[in-house]
Amino acid sequence: MASGIARVMRCTPDDVFATLSDGWLYPVWVVGAARMRAVSSEWPRQGSKLHHSFGVWPVLIDDETEVVDWSPPQRVRLRAKGGPIGRAVVAIEVRPHDEGCVVRIGEEPVAGPTLALPRALWAPMMRLRNRETLRRLAFLAEGRRRERDEGAQTLRPDAPEASDAPAGQEAHADVAAADEAEKGAHEPATVDVPDADAAGAAAGDERADDAADAQTPASTETSTDRAG
């Protein structure tokens, strides 16, 4: 894949795949993903999907990502679909390294307006985006390793107890100022009621998409490009 880029991460391949297996973290490390709408209960098994949106608020486009190949701790292949933006296949490959592991990501558009442009135009931009994506993924995976080495608990089973430890003086001053401003504003609270159609993205839309996608086999192309 022409957009392939690699990064050495100071963590184990298992740390990388543990991060990838948490679907709710997707917008944290994927550049362009803005919010999560739903995560398939089977994630990250093959055929499972993430429902998310990309763009910059308030211009957001609903998107979805499907797992085509889940082979930890070596490889994951995803199919991303963004409505009129098109579709792309994303491959993430991990191999051991003296300092931890090398993670390589490659992305290849397979449908949409990008294909109408010369490869020399979109491939460099995609490499820049994927370089930042790997940087964000490294923060998460290496942070998981550091917490493990320090004996800290990465995933909490429940909310921690309230603490008597004080916040900083400036923070307390800002809170007091906000409380005073709120008392003088007398503004009623606004309550948002979820749209039933939007909530259906987690269930009804997924079933409809599955039926439509069943007519098109997922791409299985491989890449021999070096990371650039």
Buried (B, 14 or more C-beta within 10 A) or exposed (E): BBBBBBBEBBBBBBBBBBBBBBBEBBBBBBBBBBBBBBBBEEBBEBBBBBBBBBBEEEEEEBBBBBBBEBEBBEBBBBBBBBEEBBBBBBBBBBEEEEEBBBBBBBBBBBEBEBEEEEEEEBBEEBBEBBBBBBEBBBBBBBBBBBBBEEEEEEEEEEEEEEEEEEEEEEEEEEEEEEEEEEEEEEEEEEEEEEEEEEEBBBEEBBEEBEEEBEEEEBBEEEBEEEBB
